[in-house]
């Protein structure tokens, strides 16, 4: 085996590992935001679309591939303090106002 052969084998192996890492990271990334109120879908669209969704009691902001509850009139504010979500399966719930936000 020559030095050039080793370089080619290592390069191919690194490319393979890099592609696996990218595939895994993109598979965890969600691509849709589903917002429900009283268990009824009120919003279902892409996560890459910047938007603000307002319900009677809550404001949900979708910006730069992340989603967060920017306002709620509920007493405990747990939903607002939940932070930003972006991965498949993550969710924000406002129990007093019966609003759920989920990444699919």
PEPEMO-V947944 format. One record per backbone hydrogen bond with DSSP energy under -1.0 kcal/mol. NH is the residue of the N-H (numbers start at 1). CO is the residue of the C=O. Records with the same first field share a line. If there is no record, write none. Layout:
NH = CO / CO
This chain:
6 = 2
7 = 3
8 = 4
9 = 5
10 = 6
11 = 7
12 = 8
13 = 9
14 = 10
15 = 11
16 = 12
17 = 13
18 = 14
19 = 15
20 = 16
21 = 17
22 = 18
23 = 19
24 = 20
25 = 21
26 = 22
27 = 23
28 = 24
30 = 86
33 = 45
34 = 102
35 = 43
36 = 100
37 = 40
38 = 98
40 = 37
42 = 35
43 = 35
45 = 33
47 = 31
51 = 62
53 = 60
55 = 58
59 = 71
60 = 53
61 = 68
62 = 51
63 = 66
66 = 63
67 = 85
68 = 61
70 = 59
71 = 59
73 = 57
81 = 77
85 = 67
88 = 28
89 = 103
90 = 87
92 = 101
94 = 99
99 = 94
100 = 36
101 = 92
102 = 34
103 = 90
104 = 32
